[in-house]
Every structure is written in structure tokens, then in C-alpha cells.
Amino acid sequence: MKKLARMLICMLVLSLFILMFAACETKPFNQLDMPEQGEEIAILTTNHGVIKIKFFEDKVSETVKNFKELAKAGKYEDTIFHRVIKDFMIQGGDFEKRDGTGGYSYKGPGTYLELEIDPELKHLRGAVSMARKNTPLDSAGSQFFIVHPENGADFLDGSYAVFGQVFEGLEIIDSIANLETDPFNKPLTDAIIEKVEFIEFE
């Protein structure tokens, strides 16, 4: 009996040691890390060049699903970045009216998403976040924006749903952000999302 008890204690101590070691080895979250091998990424081909996006499906699953479902249904093809503000963001995704007044969630016409926030996701440069109406908060449909400035836009944190991060093609965002715009922040020459493809990152 004593031998069995000693064995159980040894096994328990060993298990605790393994758990402690694993916890020490867990890599802290970094929004700017490159995607993992085999992770599904999006390639946005625009008339300015290619933008590559990784997603945070483990943190904001419904918001990521919304973008992927709409993109895979072809909703974003031949849409424009209809609102461009240099040193703030570029906004697109209005597949209905192309002016910022249209679009809906993957659930169908007239539907929107509940605001999905993860405190670890920030509006850093290149962050991809859902656009919405000022009120209510749960009013994001299909429109999204990409943060432009070097220092990000942290005043948006906690109010808008970050769901992705550009890891390649930031210079394309710069190119679009530098377009001349009208008084309503619409580029005078269209910045077009020609297609969205999904591949496994290698």
C-alpha cells in the first residue's frame, strides 16, 4: 500500500512538473506574429496590389466567419474602398451600394452581427476591423476597415471588432490611403477589391 501511495505521489508530482513546464513554454499572444503553417489566410487582390490577412478565429469566431462566408460567396469581388482617410483607415465591403450605406451579414439581407470584442485584439496598423453604425453597437454587416497610421488607432479599441491583421501588403494600404478624395472621403479614382482568395499559409 505504501509503495502504491509513493508511486501515485511521484506520478502527481511529475504531472504537475509537466504542466508547469508547458505553461512556461506557452508563447504569449502577439497580434503581429506571422500566421502558423497550415493556417487559412486571405489574399485580397486589389488594383493597387495584394494584401494578405491572417485571422483570429479562436478569439472572435463569429466575426471571422462572417468575413469568410461573405468573401467565399463572392460578395467582395469588384467592390471598392469607398471611404479613405489618410492616417486613419481605408474602408470597404459595401457590396450592395458601394457608398457605405449598404451590406449585411452572412446570415442574409437585413441581418447584422453582435459586437464581438477580445481585449487582446487592438487597432494596430494593419488591423482589420468591422465597420458599423454609431448606434446600435450590434450593427456590423459586411463593411470592414483597415487601420492605416503607424501608431494605430487605439481610441477604437473596445468599440469596434478587430478580427484580422494584415501581415503582408501594408504598402498597398499606404497607396490607397494616399489617393485623392472628394469631400465625402471617397477616392476620385476607385480602389477596387478585384477578388478574395483563401489559401493555407506555408
N, C-alpha and C positions, 0 to 999 in steps of 0.2 A: 504493500500500500504506500509506504514512504517513497519507494522507488518510482512508483507511478506519479505521486504528487510532485516529486522533483522533476520528472520529465515534463509534466504539464506546466510547471513554473518556467522551466527552460524554454519550452515552446512559446509561452506567453511573452517572455522577455524578448525572444528572438523576433516574434511578430511585431512587438512594439518598436524594436530597433529598425525593422524593415520599413514600417510605416513612417517613422521619424526621418529615415533616410530618403524615402520617396518624397516626403513633404519638403525636405530641403532641396531636392533636385527639381521640384516643380518650377518651371520658368514663369516669372511674373508676367502679367499681361502687358503687352506693348502694342498699341494700336498701329504703329508704323512698321511692325515686323513684316517681312515678306510672307506670302502665303506658304502653307505647307505643301509638300509634294502630294499630288493627287487631289488637292482642294479645287473645287469648282470656282472659276473666276469668270468675269465678264470682260469681253473685248468690245468697246464702243468704237466703231469706225465712224469718224466724222469727216467733213470736208476740210478740216484743218489737220487731221491726223488721227492716230489711235490712242485711246485712253483705256488703261487696264485697271479693273476694280476687283478688290477682294471683299468678302462679306463676313458679317459677324452673326452667323446663323444661330450660334449657341447662346447669343445674348438677346437678340431681337428677332426671333424666328418668323413671326407673322409679317413683319415689315420686309424682311428679306424675301420671304415667299411672295409677297405682293409684287415686288420689282421683278423677280424671276418669272413669275407666271405671266405678267403683262409683256415682258420682253420676249419670252418664248412664244407668245401668241402673236408676235409681230407688231404690237401696239406702238412701239417706239421707233419703228422704221420710218425714215423720211420725216421725222418731227424736227423741230428747231429748238434751239436755246432762245426762248422768246424774251427773256429778261436777263440782262447782263449789266452788272455793276462792278466796275473795276475796283479792286481792293476790298471786295465783299464776297460776291458769288456769281456763278452762272446758273441759270435755272431753265429747266426744260421738262419734257414729259407730258405736255398737254396734247394728247393725240386727237382730241375732239375739235378744238377751236384754234389751237396754235397761238393763243394770245394770253394764256394764264387764267382763263375763266372756265376751262373745261377739264375733262378727265374724271375717272372714277377708279375704284379699287378693282382687284382681280375678281371680286365677288359679283360684279356686274353693274350696270348703269344705276346711278343714284346711291351707290354704297361708298363708305369711307372706312378708314382704319381707326381703331383706338390708338391713342398716343402711347407708343412703346419706348420707354426710356431705360437705358442702362447707365448708371453713374460713371462707369469706366470709359464710356464712349464720349469723346469730346469733338468739338467742331474745330479740329486742327486743319491746317492747309491740306486740301485734297480730300477732306471728309465728304462723304456722300450722305445727304440727309433729306428727309421728306419735307416738301413744302406743304403748307396748309393755310386755311383762312386764319385770321386773327382770333376769331371765336366761331364755333367752339374749338377746343383743343383737339377733339377727335374728328378732324375734318380733312385729313390727308387722303388723297385719292391716287393719282398716278404721277403727279408732278414731284420732281426732286431737284435738289441744287447741290452744287459742288463748291466748297469753300475755296476762295482764291488767295487771300492775303497770307504772307509769310508767317505772321503771328496768329493766324486763325481768327476765329470769331467766338470767343468763349462766352460772350453775353447771350448766345443762343443755347448754351448747354442747359439741359433740363427742361427746355420748352419745345425743342424740335428733335425728331427721332433720327439720330445717326445710325446708319445700317451698313455702310460700306466705306472703303478707303481706297483712293487712287494710289497705286504703288508704281505705276509707270505711265508717263504721258502728262506730267504736270506742266510741261512746256506748252502742251496743246491747250490747257486751261488758260495759261497766260495769253496765248494767241487769241483765243476767243474773248477773254476779258478785255483785251486791248482794242476790240472793234469799236468803231464809232457808232453811237446810238442816237435814237430820237429822244424827245423829252419824256417818253414813257419807258426808257431804258431798253427798247427793242433795237437790236442791231440793224443798221441800214442795209447790210448785206447778210443774208441768212447764214447762221452757223448750224449746219444740218447733221443730225444723227442719221447716218445712212443705214446702219444695221447694228444689231447687238447679237453677239455670239457667245456661247459658253463652252469653255474647254477645261480640262483638268490641268492644273499648274504642274510644270515639270521642273 
